[in-house]
Amino acid sequence: MENKIPVNINAIDFADSEILSYTVKRGCLILFIERWNAEILEIKFLDYAASFDMGYFRIAEMQEVFETPFLERVLKEYYEIKPKEHNVRVFKFFNSDDMTALEIICKDVNIRIIKKMVF
């Protein structure tokens, strides 16, 4: 079956993980990650706005960040004048060299463990 994880990304160990695939469907970016212990995580980025992929598939960490040049660019595209407050979130995946592997801008995130990958 499946276990739902409260969205506390700091509690999830992403060391030695691999991005298996991601797709955009109905306004969500759905990402599948295989963790070091062979668990597959399905991470849904809800109300997905944009992503920046550097092609690094091995990841070591995921963080929520609050300011990035990519966020500035996305806000500039969405609004004529950047608002002082907005409701988008930025999640970054880093490889073991602390380089950005994937950056995702969305409104919310949902994470669950699935036992095996189903295509």
LOTOR-579119 format. One record per residue: x, y, z of N, C-alpha, C in turn; residue in three letters. Coordinates in steps of 0.2 Angstrom, whole numbers, plus 5000, padded with zeros to 4 digits. Atoms other than C-alpha are relative to their C-alpha. Layout:
<zatis>
XYZXYZXYZAla/...
</zatis>
This chain:
<zatis>
500449945000500050005000500450065000Met/499749945000500550185002500050045006Glu/499949964994501150295016500050074998Asn/500049935001500750485016500550035005Lys/499549974996502250585022499750085001Ile/500149935000501850755030500550044997Pro/499649975004502650885020500550045005Val/499449984996504250905031500649984996Asn/499550025004505550895018500749995004Ile/499450004996506950915031500149935003Asn/500050064997506450745038500149944995Ala/499950055005506750655022500750004998Ile/499350015002508450585018500049994993Asp/499950015007508850615000500749984998Phe/499350025001510650565001500049944995Ala/499950055004511150444987499349984996Asp/500650015004509450464978500150024993Ser/500049995007509050464960499350034997Glu/500649985003507750564950499949954994Ile/500250055005506850424939499750044994Leu/500449975005505650534930499650065002Ser/500549954998504550684930499550024994Tyr/500449985005503050734920499550065003Thr/500449954998501850884920499349984997Val/500750035001499950834921499550045004Lys/500649964997498450944924500350055005Arg/499849954996499451084932500549985006Gly/499550034994500550974943500649974996Cys/499450035002502350924940500049945005Leu/500050064996502450744946500749974999Ile/499350025000504250684951500049935004Leu/499950074997504750504955500850005002Phe/499350004998506350484965500149935004Ile/499850074997507150314970500550025006Glu/499649994994507950334988500549955000Arg/499450054999509550244994499749935002Trp/500250064997508450115002499549964995Asn/500550035005507450074986499350025000Ala/500649975000505950164991499950054994Glu/500249955006505050264977499650055004Ile/500449954998504450434982499650034994Leu/500449965005503050524972499950075003Glu/500149944998503150704974499650044995Ile/500549965004501750814967500150075002Lys/499949934999502150994965499350034997Phe/500749975001500351074965500050074997Leu/500049935003499951224954500650024998Asp/499349995002501551204946500150064995Tyr/499949945004502251364938500649994995Ala/499550015004503951324931500649965003Ala/499450044997505551214933500650024996Ser/499449995003507351224929500449945001Phe/499750064999508251064926500750004997Asp/499350005002510151044925500349944997Met/499850075003510150864920500449965005Gly/499750054995510950794936499549965003Tyr/500550044997509950644941500149975007Phe/499950024994510850594956500050065005Arg/500149944995510350704971500249985007Ile/499850014993510850724989499550045005Ala/500449964995509650854996499450034996Glu/500549965002508050944994499850055005Met/500149954996507751115001499450054997Gln/500449955002506351245001500450075001Glu/499649945000507151414997499550064998Val/500549955001506351584996500250064995Phe/499749965005507451684984500449974995Glu/499550025005508251634968499950044993Thr/500049975006508651714951499449974996Pro/500550035004507451594943499350025002Phe/500649974997506051644955499850074997Leu/500149935002506351824950499850004993Glu/500150005007506251784932499249974999Arg/500750025001504551684934499550055002Val/500549954998503751824944500050064995Leu/500049955005504351944931499549984994Lys/500450025005503451844918499350005001Glu/500750004998501851824928499750075001Tyr/500349934998501652004934500450054996Tyr/499649945003502152174926500450025005Glu/499649974994502752234943500049945005Ile/499950054995503452104955499650025006Lys/500449984994502252094970500549995006Pro/499650014994502952114987499949945004Lys/500250074997502051954993499749964994Glu/500250055004501651804983499949935003His/500150074997501051624986500349954997Asn/499750065003502251524976500649985005Val/499550034996503551414984500649974995Arg/499550025004505251364977500449945004Val/499750064997505951184980500649994995Phe/499450025003507751144975500349945002Lys/499650064999508650984973500750014998Phe/499249995001510550974975500349944999Phe/499650075001511750844969500550005006Asn/499550004994513250794981500550055000Ser/499649955000514250934975499750075001Asp/500449944998512951064981499850044994Asp/500249975006512551104963499249994999Met/500750015001510651134958499949954995Thr/500250055004509950984950499450024996Ala/500749995003508151034948499750065005Leu/500349954996507251194954499250004997Glu/500750005002505351194954499650055004Ile/500449954997504151334957499249985000Ile/500750025000502351294963499750035006Cys/500449974994501051334976500049955006Lys/500050054995501151174986500349934998Asp/499750065002501851004987499749945004Val/500350064996501250824992500549954998Asn/499550055001502450684995499749935003Ile/500250074997502050494997500549954998Arg/499650065001502950334997499649954996Ile/500350065004502550204984500549945000Ile/499650064999503150024985500449994993Lys/499650025006503650004966499750054995Lys/500149955005503650114951499549964995Met/500550035005502050084939500050054995Val/500149955006502050154922499449984996Phe/
</zatis>
